[in-house]
Amino acid sequence: MSRLIVVSNRVSVPQAMGAAGAQGGLAVALGAALRENRGIWFGWSGKETDSFTGHLDMQRNFGVTTATIDLEPQDVDEYYNGYANRTLWPLFHYRIDLTEYDRSFGESYVRVNQRFAESVIPLIEPEDLVWVHDYHLLPLGSMLREKGVTNRIGLFLHIPWPPTRLFVSLPNHEQLVASMLHYDLIGFQTEEWLDSFIHYIKKEMGLKVAKDGTIEYQSRRIVARAFPIGIDYDEFLEASRSADAIGAYDRLKNSLGGNRKMLIGVDRLDYSKGLGERFDSFDRFLTDNPDMAKDVVLLQIAPPSRGDVSSYQLIRHDLERKAGHINGAHADVAWVPIRYVNRGYPRSELAGFYRAADIGLVTPLRDGMNLVAKEYVAAQDEEDPGVLILSRFAGAAPQMQDAVLVNPHSPEEVSDAIKQALAMPLEERRRRHQALLASVRDEDVVRWREHFVEALQGKGADDHSTAGN
Ligand code: GDG
């Protein structure tokens, strides 16, 4: 079995199963792959250094070897906060109004990708598979090739690929895509993002793409395919049965008072997640349904992220204002409609919160996949499950057609969906939940990475359908 070299912007140092930390399903799944295939997870440590040395900090924790480098403050500012999160992130989420096109960001992006390439090369052995993750590192494959790496190299993009007419607003877009055509395999979350990429390749580069996603470019063959990511179902089930989860469930249920129903939202504080629109929709529901209003509570957990980027500071401010306004307008002495919480919780407690919620409100404006929708389904009581309300613009929507699908831009539509979910008969809730659970359980993160790794090895290209996408 080939060794795996995983490269991502940040490395998540493995923790013991059930540790109280906030290790996500992706970290768990990649950790498992690295243990099975042996291998190394390489990336930025999250730390800064005055002058870049390329020194590798190698560690081994819980059977996984990690290798990290420190970056200079200018790198963090212009590559991470700059090109990655002020340029590519908003552009790839269709927000050209928030996209900053600054030449120095692009230069730093190239410099840091070069630093990643130089630092990871000494770790790569001849038979290794190299798996690069996400928008921070799109040109890394071409830089590894320039330095003589002939191994199979794959890229998986966790976020959407934007429509061509938006993408071409990026200066040097041709160079960026040409650099991606040095990978052997490029994976997207859904057929929709794959189609946008293929559209660009055909229209702007005039290349031919075979039916199976094979692109021919400068005598190389690159395969582009959809690999929808899932959650680590077994890990999440274990977390949801833990004493911490049960304690969190009891605490939350007891705090609601009477037979009050609860809606839950769990999102990094990010404009792509549609939090402002969600608050507006809940406001609409409260206004239009005064007889039901005091029987519901919305719990919104939103740990802050990317606080150094101004658009994130603005949305945080905007949401505080909105939550305060809605609570001020509707609250009563013994009831507040929105519990807005700007902090993270351990995964096991989160699982208990999901289970306590009658409705999972997952309404991103644009999302590569969205794992919260899948976690919400996995955490439900099968006998008496809650209802998932899901944005049709989440990458998860094609696989989760049994959710109540909504347009998150329409407060009326989301308000109606909340009403429908609150009144939904048990039989219909069970039927929808069983169908959703089957896909969440079967199309899990283990299957995702097995399919990706097999395809990277050049095996089984025709074996797995991405049906439903
Ligand atoms: C990117 C793409 C794609 C959230 N709050 C807490 C907490 N979380 C966890 C959730 C979930 C994860 O963070 C968020 O995953 P998402 O998929 O919703 O979103 P992104 O962070 O934007 O991830 C996305 C994903 O990559 C994977 O490919 O699905 O589309 O944007 O697991 O549970 N975890 C804990 N406490 C919190 O308070 N422990």
Residues whose N, C-alpha, C, O or C-beta is under 5 A from the ligand:
A	BS01	GDG	G21 A22 G24 H158 I229 V266 D267 R268 P303 R343 G344 Y345 P346 R347 D367 G368 M369 N370 L371 V372
